[in-house]
Each structure stands twice: as structure tokens, then as C-alpha cells.
Amino acid sequence: MNSQFEEIEEPGIDLHKYYIVLRKHRFLIMACLVFYVAINLYFTLRMVPIYQSSTTLLFDPPRTKSPFSENILTTRPTQASTLLLKPTPG
């Protein structure tokens, strides 16, 4: 009757064996990782920074419909000099 409960070995990947190998070589794996990070940090810090940027500003005046007709009203651009407060001589 014990033959019914025998474990049948299925073909496949035994993850426990991989875990044992990784655990056995964990110091070597960590040393390689630290070395790789240190080399990349060294070369990254030695690089000359290159800054580049661009922008586009689009100014579109507000457009509204006239309440009395279907015409679209646009506003005229104002002069910057009219917006500045000028001191009066006094």
C-alpha cells in the first residue's frame, strides 16, 4: 500500500538547487555588484555635464463670441509701456 504514496519525480526546474547555488556564492555575487556600481559611479562623476534645453512660448489672445452677433472678438495686444507706472515729477 505504500507504493500508492510514493513521490513521482516530475521533469522540471528545481528551484531549491538554484537557491543553494546562489546562497553558496552570495559573497562573490555581492562583490561583483559592488564593483560594478563603484566603476559606474566613478565614470559618471568624471563626466562633463551637458545641459541642453529648449522651449517654445505660444501666446494666443483670448477669443470670445460677441453676445450680439456670431462674430468672434479678439483683443488687441497692449503695449508694455502703457502698463508701467511712471513716477510723476513733483
PAROPA-187807 format. One line per 2 residues: number of its first residue (from 1); their letters; for each residue z, x, y of N, C-alpha, C. Coordinates in steps of 0.02 Angstrom, whole numbers, plus 50000, padded with zeros to 5 digits. Atoms other than C-alpha are relative to their C-alpha. Example, Ala and Ser with C-alpha at 12.3 -4.5 7.8 and 13.67 -1.06 7.14 Angstrom:
2
1> as> 50000,50045,49941,50390,50615,49775,50000,50045,50060; 49997,49958,49941,50357,50684,49947,50037,49961,50055
//
This chain:
90
1> mn> 50000,50040,49941,50000,50000,50000,50000,50043,50063; 50000,49957,49941,50023,50146,50118,49930,50019,50020
3> sq> 50069,49981,49984,49837,50177,50111,49970,49954,50053; 50025,50046,49950,49809,50024,50221,50018,50023,50071
5> fe> 49975,49981,49935,49906,50103,50365,49983,50072,50019; 50020,49932,49985,49825,50273,50361,49959,50000,50065
7> ei> 50035,49995,49936,49760,50330,50529,49930,50026,49988; 50069,49979,50007,49573,50340,50535,49981,50039,50062
9> ee> 50018,49958,49944,49511,50482,50645,49931,49981,50024; 50064,50020,49971,49375,50423,50761,49971,50058,50039
11> pg> 50031,49946,49961,49249,50542,50837,50007,49984,50075; 49992,50011,49929,49278,50565,51023,50035,50059,50033
13> id> 49967,49947,49962,49368,50666,51154,50076,49993,49992; 49928,49998,50005,49547,50716,51125,50028,50026,50066
15> lh> 49976,49981,49934,49623,50717,51300,50063,50043,49996; 49939,49960,50007,49785,50792,51238,49984,50074,49993
17> ky> 50020,49929,50007,49695,50953,51189,49979,50029,50067; 50019,49977,49933,49620,50966,51364,50062,50010,50043
19> yi> 49938,49994,49962,49791,50938,51440,50037,50064,49982; 49966,49939,50023,49864,51078,51335,49966,50063,50028
21> vl> 50038,49943,49974,49725,51198,51388,50012,50008,50075; 49987,49997,49928,49748,51154,51573,50071,50023,50015
23> rk> 49931,49981,49989,49935,51172,51560,50011,50074,49984; 49993,49930,50020,49919,51339,51472,49972,50047,50054
25> hr> 50033,49957,49951,49804,51409,51609,50013,49976,50072; 49988,50029,49933,49883,51321,51759,50009,50054,50054
27> fl> 49991,49948,49950,49931,51484,51846,49934,50032,50020; 50066,49973,49985,49755,51552,51833,49960,49950,50043
29> im> 50035,50052,49962,49684,51387,51898,50027,49998,50072; 49969,50000,49933,49807,51387,52045,49981,50063,50039
31> ac> 50018,49937,49966,49769,51570,52084,49927,49997,50025; 50071,50007,49979,49581,51533,52090,49995,49952,50060
33> lv> 50001,50048,49946,49612,51383,52202,50026,50030,50065; 49971,49968,49941,49722,51481,52323,49952,50053,50027
35> fy> 50048,49949,49979,49596,51624,52328,49940,49968,50035; 50058,50035,49971,49451,51504,52364,50018,49972,50069
37> va> 49979,50029,49936,49547,51416,52504,50011,50056,50051; 49987,49945,49954,49600,51583,52581,49935,50031,50024
39> in> 50065,49972,49980,49422,51652,52581,49965,49953,50049; 50032,50048,49955,49354,51492,52660,50035,49996,50067
41> ly> 49962,50001,49938,49492,51490,52790,49984,50062,50042; 50016,49937,49965,49457,51672,52835,49932,49996,50035
43> ft> 50066,50002,49972,49271,51645,52861,49993,49943,50051; 50003,50055,49952,49295,51479,52951,50032,50020,50066
45> lr> 49967,49979,49939,49416,51554,53077,49962,50055,50037; 50039,49946,49969,49299,51701,53111,49936,49974,50031
47> mv> 50063,50027,49974,49151,51589,53152,50006,49986,50075; 50003,50015,49929,49099,51571,53334,49989,49925,50007
49> pi> 50008,50072,49993,49123,51390,53385,49937,49982,50040; 50060,50024,49967,48964,51300,53435,50013,49928,50020
51> yq> 49988,50067,49975,48988,51149,53545,49934,49972,50027; 50061,50031,49978,48844,51031,53572,50013,49925,50005
53> ss> 49993,50072,49993,48842,50856,53639,49945,49974,50044; 50049,50033,49957,48726,50733,53721,50022,49928,50008
55> tt> 49983,50069,49988,48744,50563,53797,49945,49967,50041; 50047,50039,49961,48639,50427,53873,50038,49940,50029
57> ll> 49968,50056,49967,48705,50304,54001,49947,49951,50022; 50047,50052,49980,48613,50142,54024,50037,49951,50044
59> fd> 49970,50047,49953,48655,50038,54175,49952,49941,50007; 50041,50060,49996,48588,49862,54165,50038,49950,50043
61> pp> 49965,50047,49958,48631,49744,54307,50009,49933,49964; 49989,50064,50033,48705,49579,54252,49947,49949,50021
63> rt> 50050,50051,49987,48580,49438,54239,50030,49932,49985; 49973,50068,50010,48632,49259,54261,49947,49950,50020
65> ks> 50047,50053,49983,48536,49097,54270,50027,49963,50061; 49982,50039,49942,48536,49002,54431,50024,49931,49977
67> pf> 49978,50066,50020,48636,48840,54418,49952,49945,50023; 50045,50051,49972,48498,48750,54516,49931,50003,49971
69> se> 50066,49993,50029,48344,48815,54426,50004,50043,49938; 50003,49959,50061,48289,48908,54271,49987,50074,50016
71> ni> 50014,49931,49981,48261,49069,54370,50059,50045,49982; 49948,49951,50015,48356,49224,54319,50016,50038,50063
73> lt> 49978,49965,49940,48457,49300,54460,50020,50071,49981; 49979,49931,50011,48477,49488,54469,50035,50023,50063
75> tr> 49964,49974,49942,48594,49583,54582,49966,50064,50022; 50028,49939,49973,48533,49720,54696,50050,50056,49992
77> pt> 49952,49944,50004,48608,49892,54671,50030,50013,50069; 49967,49986,49937,48735,49933,54804,50000,50075,50013
79> qa> 49998,49930,49981,48740,50097,54897,50072,50025,49994; 49933,49972,50008,48887,50209,54858,50033,50011,50068
81> st> 49971,49987,49934,48909,50247,55043,50032,49937,50029; 49971,50061,49973,48947,50064,55082,50066,49984,49965
83> ll> 49938,50014,50037,49086,50064,54953,50056,50046,50020; 49949,49952,49981,49177,50213,55026,50034,49976,50065
85> lk> 49963,50016,49938,49313,50183,55155,49997,50060,50046; 50005,49945,49952,49282,50286,55309,50057,49993,50051
87> pt> 49946,50005,49951,49427,50329,55424,49972,49987,50070; 50021,50015,49931,49412,50261,55600,50032,50050,50047
89> pg> 49970,49952,49954,49437,50383,55743,50054,49965,50041; 49949,50036,49967,49595,50347,55827,50046,50033,50041
//
